[in-house]
Amino acid sequence: MNVVNLIKKKKYGGELNYQEIEYLISGYTNGEIPDYQFSAFLMAVNFTGMTESETYYLTEIMIQSGKVVDLSHINAPKIDKHSTGGVGDKISLLLAPLVAAFGIAVPMISGRGLGYTGGTLDKLESIPGFKVNYSTEQFVNFIESSGLCMIGQTDELAPADRKIYALRDVTGTVDCRPLIVASILSKKISEGTDAIVFDVKLGSGANLPDTEASKDLAKQLITVAGKMGKKSIAVLSDMNCPLGYKIGNWLEVEECLEIMGGKKVDDVVEVNNVLAGAMFKLAGKVNSIEEGKKISEDAIVSDEMKAKFKTMVRQQGGDMSYVNDWKNLKRSEKFYEIKADSPGYLSRMDAQKFGLASVELGAGRKKVTDKIDHLAGIELLKKPGDKVQPDDIICRLFAQSQERIEQAVKFLDDAIQITPEKPLERKLIIDIFE
Ligand code: URA
């Protein structure tokens, strides 16, 4: 087979067969196909899409690039959640310990930041010492002993996604449905979960800002998961405004610690509780998502959940002083405040622009080799619906240099809107597909 011919076949809308996709994926994963050719292939897929069979083959081949973990000896339902990516989306950090505290095992292979959306692995690594790269054996040991473990793709588990994910991040090929489906499912099937909850984000800060495309993504995820023998539920949630009050890796861990400590962060908690409800339902612990949601409402500040979170941090090598003593407010050195210029109500905070600004600040990557600044990010002091007076601080930007702050501020120029009327309340959960 010839790589250039396969790129051209896809470029002109041709349908690739199993062997052709296998040739491309294994060639790229083992280093025989260079980044520049694989980037061209990704862009061709981005423009011409993939048929249902191609998407299924791609998923299957990306799973086969590594092993599939066997967790059948663990006597607990194994359920995981995966988000299609959002801004300020820190929910995995709360949700996994919450459901694990109820006896659900959560074997979670997550991703890094993708485009302007954050990644669970980068967030976890902002806790000094926290490791996300373990052997499969150790991954299983952790799930056996504590009921949860969060790692990244490894040489053994979803290695194709590890390489392709990083390349997509920096080649403008994140917003492509078949690539998202195969990326998410190759991780979820490899980790050995029984069932999956998808948090499909809708709106400007989603990886697919087009709502119809996101709804179709939800359907594709459920269909392909079903073909692979996995039950799933997709919760479609709003991502037009950043989730919570903090964007950036350490800032988001900090916000989770605050929430576990009792701080009311309504949007994060609402989405978390619905996702937990869906996980409880898939685990057979409740009959409806609503019933599961109620359990989660009480559990989010429970000692059991905090204990699970701390167990996970300890088992994965994280510095416990950051988790126990988070109020010492670790931040990047430089900061800048954006203030209201007129009275009224804050009516819009464009999640995508906040995400792009956070990448400029150093919380995300523009090149594969970029190092994340774990302390960079944005703290929101107001959210849509809040009344503001001139000079009220709306948000605070943190970075290591003035130059980064200046670049980031440009993205926020028209990201914030103040209007005389109070905006309508945002509907967070838009739909649920079961
Ligand atoms: N999450 C993933 O794991 N992959 C994607 O492509 C998007 C979100």
Residues whose N, C-alpha, C, O or C-beta is under 5 A from the ligand:
A	BS01	URA	S83 T84 G85 G111 V174 L179 I180 S183 I184
